Amino acid sequence: MDHITVDNEIYLEKIRLSDAGLVFETIRRDRKYLRTWLPFVDQTRKLQDTILYIESILSETEKDKNEVYTIWYQEEFAGLVGYKEIDRINHKTEIGYWLAEKMQGKGIMTRTVNKLIDFGFRNLDMNRIQIRVATGNHKSAAIPARLGLFMEGVERCGEFHTDRYYDLQVFSMLKNEWVESLTRI
């Protein structure tokens, strides 16, 4: 899917190579803010780094494993979100995301992730969707908690960046849990 409408303020567009400048400029502008929790920020030093990232996820070998979208809030670029490491055999995936600093506190990511969970179960035939969040990243961890994902445990030293390893909280939802949550609405 190239376009996903989240609600009347937010929509997603499948990432394109032409988005590289906008994505890179946002990372450059918000580098100090983003680098606290995102390991790729320190490796994103020039526009070419972002171009190479986008080319890699759009390549023939990767395009079936990753679906990355630009997030647009009131027609302004807000960040990236996507399915990581899609496993079509076992019907599972992970959702990853980041948001520009000025877009924080508007409910953008909660609404966006909720839509991707719904889309993943309805349209991608997923049975399990997970989100991994560095321990201590309370804002990010609030999103899966708010959406009813189950906190399974901690992946010890699951991610390295800056100068140390971070433990990752692993949140998940199964399709039957999602279906059950819809009947409660």
Rosetta blueprint (number, residue, H / E / L):
1 M L
2 D L
3 H E
4 I E
5 T E
6 V L
7 D L
8 N L
9 E L
10 I E
11 Y E
12 L E
13 E E
14 K E
15 I L
16 R L
17 L H
18 S H
19 D H
20 A H
21 G H
22 L H
23 V H
24 F H
25 E H
26 T H
27 I H
28 R H
29 R H
30 D L
31 R H
32 K H
33 Y H
34 L H
35 R H
36 T L
37 W L
38 L L
39 P L
40 F L
41 V H
42 D H
43 Q H
44 T L
45 R L
46 K L
47 L H
48 Q H
49 D H
50 T H
51 I H
52 L H
53 Y H
54 I H
55 E H
56 S H
57 I H
58 L H
59 S L
60 E L
61 T L
62 E L
63 K L
64 D L
65 K L
66 N L
67 E E
68 V E
69 Y E
70 T E
71 I E
72 W E
73 Y E
74 Q L
75 E L
76 E E
77 F E
78 A E
79 G E
80 L E
81 V E
82 G E
83 Y E
84 K E
85 E E
86 I E
87 D E
88 R L
89 I L
90 N L
91 H L
92 K E
93 T E
94 E E
95 I E
96 G E
97 Y E
98 W E
99 L E
100 A L
101 E H
102 K H
103 M H
104 Q L
105 G L
106 K L
107 G L
108 I H
109 M H
110 T H
111 R H
112 T H
113 V H
114 N H
115 K H
116 L H
117 I H
118 D H
119 F H
120 G H
121 F H
122 R H
123 N H
124 L L
125 D L
126 M L
127 N L
128 R E
129 I E
130 Q E
131 I E
132 R E
133 V E
134 A E
135 T L
136 G L
137 N L
138 H H
139 K H
140 S H
141 A H
142 A H
143 I H
144 P H
145 A H
146 R H
147 L L
148 G L
149 L L
150 F E
151 M E
152 E E
153 G E
154 V E
155 E E
156 R E
157 C E
158 G E
159 E E
160 F E
161 H E
162 T L
163 D L
164 R E
165 Y E
166 Y E
167 D E
168 L E
169 Q E
170 V E
171 F E
172 S E
173 M E
174 L E
175 K H
176 N H
177 E H
178 W H
179 V H
180 E H
181 S H
182 L H
183 T H
184 R L
185 I L
